[in-house]
Amino acid sequence: MERYDVVVIGGGPGGYVAAIRAAQLGLNVACIDKRGRFGGTCLNIGCIPSKALLKSSEKFAQTRHELAAHGIEVGDVKLNLKAMMHRKQKVVDDLTNGIEFLFKKNNVTPIVGAACLRSANRITVKEGKGNSRDIETKTVVIATGSSPVDIPGLTVDEKKIVTSTGALSLSKPPDTLALIGAGYIGLEMGSVWSRLGSQVVVIEYFDRILPGMDGEVAGAFEKILIKQGLSFKLGTKVTGAKTGRSGVKLTLEPAKGGKTESLACDVVLVAVGRRPYTAGLGLEDLAVAVDQQGFIQVDSRFQTNISGIYAIGDCIPGPMLAHKAEDEGVACAEIIAGQSGHVNYDAIPGIIYTNPEVASVGKTEEQLKAEGIDYRVGKFPFSANGRARCNRATEGFVKILADAKTDRILGGHVLGDDAGSLIAEIVSVMEFGGSAEDIARTCHGHPTLSESVKEAALAVAGRPIHI
Ligand code: NAI
């Protein structure tokens, strides 16, 4: 029988990173995934293909609407969606192949098949066509990720009613696209199809977009998206859908109850969150503890209630983000190897890759108020940043929240061009337990967008230079 020190079930960003780190630490490791291609949701049908389409659609929209302002005249601009999708697929293929290369380099054994736990030390892998094999292991890391949440009454067919998977592969821009959920997926995919010519309507249960984000940032972002052509039906829930030959008729109702209305559209994207995916793993038979929503329960060392079985990533509680899963993968592998791996959950950035981007780390103002923490705010608009003006990217601002007494940074929020990269500075300073003054006293290159982070830090103490 095959024997390993560590078997990782699931080859997404959590699983494949855990496998590589464990192998780096000298352990004999296998990584099992049933998809046939490693990389999980993120590389195959999530982060990577969506970012490829976001970039392509942004170039299309900029060519149509932006270049003239730079003194560049173009003729007819045509969309070749097939070529755009082909490029997206090439990016996915190259990156998923890259994981197999990394496995080879690090001596991780890749196994394609569906894993089922027989005990903490034995796994059966169903390889298809009736073939299966049993493997033995000292430890198991479950990294099986998540799947989209459905809405009762809406049957996903990935053609007219789609999840993010179908939304990444539509054969033409729908005339009207209804999005259910103004979260990460809804706003990113809504931006893609709006830029490619669809009329996009976003239906959100709460009376604001991005419920977990800082309210001021979300409000300013909503205004920008409306200017870009998206429309919003906030405080609204979807109670039914009828699919016909020409499209879908949705029944909408105010979230607080009241008169229903209907909305006709060509395609509906359901993006109301994701839930842990653990089907077929055999968790019930081993009595691995899960919470009410199905998240696997782990201790601070990522171990479940069964000794030797660990879990990381989207299938355990916490933000469902690839980089959170990666960091947990590293920490879990280090713990299994006898080291003291650790994840700082207070410094995990969240980024929405729209244009402008939205990035956030740590506490929002709403959270600080609710927790009764005395804080100071420093803000700086990109309209006052020289480089943003050169780039014609003046929308948005940087906002830093610091403890009123100690000046320690408690949260950072950026709405603007390249916010996802700019937030990294605030994340690093938070990781070191740093203060707004630390950023304010650090020399930033000129002219760069990062000077706005410095100015927001200066503004915490009421002394920005450029506003
Ligand atoms: P989400 O949690 O970001 O947003 C879901 C939205 O749907 C929320 O605003 C919620 O209030 C709303 N909602 C829930 N039920 C509803 C209903 N019945 N009717 C109307 N609105 C309803 O979830 P999303 O966008 O599906 O993304 C799933 C996960 O994937 C998230 O946890 C996110 O972190 C991750 N993701 C991350 C990305 C990134 O890092 N850029 C990109 C895409 C997804």
Residues whose N, C-alpha, C, O or C-beta is under 5 A from the ligand:
A	BS01	NAI	I180 G181 A182 G183 Y184 I185 G186 I203 E204 Y205 F206 L210 P211 T236 K237 V238 A271 V272 G273 R274 M320 L321 I351 I352 Y353
